[in-house]
Amino acid sequence: MKQFVLRMASNLSKEAYNILQRTSLDSLYCAKLKLRSPLNILMRDNIVKRNTCLVGDALHPMTPDIGQGGCSASEDSVVLARCIAETFSIKLPTGMLEKLEDEFYNRIKVGLEKYAKERRWRIFNLIVLHIWLVWHKKVMGR
Ligand SMILES: Cc1cc2nc3c(=O)[nH]c(=O)nc-3n(C[C@H](O)[C@H](O)[C@H](O)COP(=O)(O)OP(=O)(O)OC[C@H]3O[C@@H](n4cnc5c(N)ncnc54)[C@H](O)[C@@H]3O)c2cc1C
């Protein structure tokens, strides 16, 4: 595999080529390419479960060639941070101290639900666009 990659990378800059050359095979992690159907995102409540949520490739796996996975993961993170911050910006009612843990749990849950609501259509559009791009590249042969 290394020989194959080095052959394909012969046109890269010397620095990039050196990185590939110095990378040992046991430092690589292989994962199967996955597809999440856009309908799966719209029809099922599967972005958030209780106090956990999906972000990045786990939410919208894409092929690396379109250079969008990292950008979309950053977008998820910004929206997630905003949604959580908004729920925590509401002042705690007096007399709530003994129920602090429940209150935090509920706020996180509310924040995550808001995140799922805000991201659902965006993720749907991203996945549809990705499928179209892959199909277009295949048909056009580039
Ligand atoms: C060759 C290539 C080129 C790319 N080019 C671009 C580009 O130009 N622009 C762009 O926007 N995107 C690009 N991407 C996509 C981008 O890298 C990914 O979409 C992005 O890294 C996804 O971030 P993530 O945090 O969701 O997942 P990851 O970055 O994959 O992070 C997941 C982390 O979880 C860890 N992990 C896995 N399983 C476990 C476990 N059981 N327990 C603990 N930890 C675990 C992994 O080790 C990893 O560190 C490219 C991808 C590839 C492969």
The ligand as an SDF file (V2000), in Angstrom:
LIG
                    3D

 53 58  0  0  0  0  0  0  0  0999 V2000
   -7.7090   12.3130    2.8400 C   0  0  0  0  0  0  0  0  0  0  0  0
   -8.7490   13.2230    3.4290 C   0  0  0  0  0  0  0  0  0  0  0  0
   -8.8110   14.5390    3.0150 C   0  0  0  0  0  0  0  0  0  0  0  0
   -9.7590   15.4170    3.5470 C   0  0  0  0  0  0  0  0  0  0  0  0
   -9.7920   16.7060    3.1300 N   0  0  0  0  0  0  0  0  0  0  0  0
  -10.6930   17.5550    3.6680 C   0  0  0  0  0  0  0  0  0  0  0  0
  -10.7000   18.9390    3.2730 C   0  0  0  0  0  0  0  0  0  0  0  0
   -9.9020   19.4040    2.4570 O   0  0  0  0  0  0  0  0  0  0  0  0
  -11.6360   19.7670    3.8390 N   0  0  0  0  0  0  0  0  0  0  0  0
  -12.5270   19.3110    4.7590 C   0  0  0  0  0  0  0  0  0  0  0  0
  -13.3460   20.1060    5.2480 O   0  0  0  0  0  0  0  0  0  0  0  0
  -12.5410   18.0010    5.1310 N   0  0  0  0  0  0  0  0  0  0  0  0
  -11.6550   17.1120    4.6230 C   0  0  0  0  0  0  0  0  0  0  0  0
  -11.6510   15.7980    5.0190 N   0  0  0  0  0  0  0  0  0  0  0  0
  -12.6810   15.3280    5.9420 C   0  0  0  0  0  0  0  0  0  0  0  0
  -12.3140   15.6370    7.3950 C   0  0  0  0  0  0  0  0  0  0  0  0
  -11.0050   15.1700    7.7040 O   0  0  0  0  0  0  0  0  0  0  0  0
  -13.3310   14.9170    8.2910 C   0  0  0  0  0  0  0  0  0  0  0  0
  -14.6390   15.1760    7.8250 O   0  0  0  0  0  0  0  0  0  0  0  0
  -13.2260   15.4280    9.7210 C   0  0  0  0  0  0  0  0  0  0  0  0
  -11.9370   15.1170   10.2390 O   0  0  0  0  0  0  0  0  0  0  0  0
  -14.3140   14.7810   10.5900 C   0  0  0  0  0  0  0  0  0  0  0  0
  -14.0910   15.1570   11.9190 O   0  0  0  0  0  0  0  0  0  0  0  0
  -14.6960   14.2860   13.0750 P   0  0  0  0  0  0  0  0  0  0  0  0
  -14.2640   14.9530   14.3440 O   0  0  0  0  0  0  0  0  0  0  0  0
  -16.1540   14.0680   12.8480 O   0  0  0  0  0  0  0  0  0  0  0  0
  -14.0300   12.8450   12.9400 O   0  0  0  0  0  0  0  0  0  0  0  0
  -12.4860   12.4630   13.0570 P   0  0  0  0  0  0  0  0  0  0  0  0
  -11.5830   13.5820   12.6640 O   0  0  0  0  0  0  0  0  0  0  0  0
  -12.3660   11.1500   12.3090 O   0  0  0  0  0  0  0  0  0  0  0  0
  -12.2930   12.2210   14.6230 O   0  0  0  0  0  0  0  0  0  0  0  0
  -12.8090   11.0800   15.2430 C   0  0  0  0  0  0  0  0  0  0  0  0
  -11.8310   10.7230   16.3520 C   0  0  0  0  0  0  0  0  0  0  0  0
  -12.4030    9.7140   17.1630 O   0  0  0  0  0  0  0  0  0  0  0  0
  -11.3960    8.7620   17.4360 C   0  0  0  0  0  0  0  0  0  0  0  0
  -12.0800    7.4900   17.7230 N   0  0  0  0  0  0  0  0  0  0  0  0
  -12.6170    6.6040   16.8630 C   0  0  0  0  0  0  0  0  0  0  0  0
  -13.1410    5.5690   17.5110 N   0  0  0  0  0  0  0  0  0  0  0  0
  -12.9180    5.7940   18.8170 C   0  0  0  0  0  0  0  0  0  0  0  0
  -13.2340    5.0820   19.9900 C   0  0  0  0  0  0  0  0  0  0  0  0
  -13.8920    3.9400   19.9560 N   0  0  0  0  0  0  0  0  0  0  0  0
  -12.8690    5.6130   21.1630 N   0  0  0  0  0  0  0  0  0  0  0  0
  -12.2080    6.7860   21.2360 C   0  0  0  0  0  0  0  0  0  0  0  0
  -11.8970    7.5320   20.1450 N   0  0  0  0  0  0  0  0  0  0  0  0
  -12.2500    7.0250   18.9580 C   0  0  0  0  0  0  0  0  0  0  0  0
  -10.5360    8.7090   16.1840 C   0  0  0  0  0  0  0  0  0  0  0  0
   -9.2560    8.2180   16.4740 O   0  0  0  0  0  0  0  0  0  0  0  0
  -10.5040   10.1950   15.8110 C   0  0  0  0  0  0  0  0  0  0  0  0
   -9.4550   10.8920   16.4330 O   0  0  0  0  0  0  0  0  0  0  0  0
  -10.6930   14.9250    4.5080 C   0  0  0  0  0  0  0  0  0  0  0  0
  -10.6280   13.5790    4.9230 C   0  0  0  0  0  0  0  0  0  0  0  0
   -9.6740   12.7390    4.4030 C   0  0  0  0  0  0  0  0  0  0  0  0
   -9.6280   11.3080    4.8630 C   0  0  0  0  0  0  0  0  0  0  0  0
  1  2  1  0
  2  3  1  0
  2 52  2  0
  3  4  2  0
  4  5  1  0
  4 50  1  0
  5  6  2  0
  6  7  1  0
  6 13  1  0
  7  8  2  0
  7  9  1  0
  9 10  1  0
 10 11  2  0
 10 12  1  0
 12 13  2  0
 13 14  1  0
 14 15  1  0
 14 50  1  0
 15 16  1  0
 16 17  1  0
 16 18  1  0
 18 19  1  0
 18 20  1  0
 20 21  1  0
 20 22  1  0
 22 23  1  0
 23 24  1  0
 24 25  2  0
 24 26  1  0
 24 27  1  0
 27 28  1  0
 28 29  2  0
 28 30  1  0
 28 31  1  0
 31 32  1  0
 32 33  1  0
 33 34  1  0
 33 48  1  0
 34 35  1  0
 35 36  1  0
 35 46  1  0
 36 37  1  0
 36 45  1  0
 37 38  2  0
 38 39  1  0
 39 40  1  0
 39 45  2  0
 40 41  1  0
 40 42  2  0
 42 43  1  0
 43 44  2  0
 44 45  1  0
 46 47  1  0
 46 48  1  0
 48 49  1  0
 50 51  2  0
 51 52  1  0
 52 53  1  0
M  END
$$$$
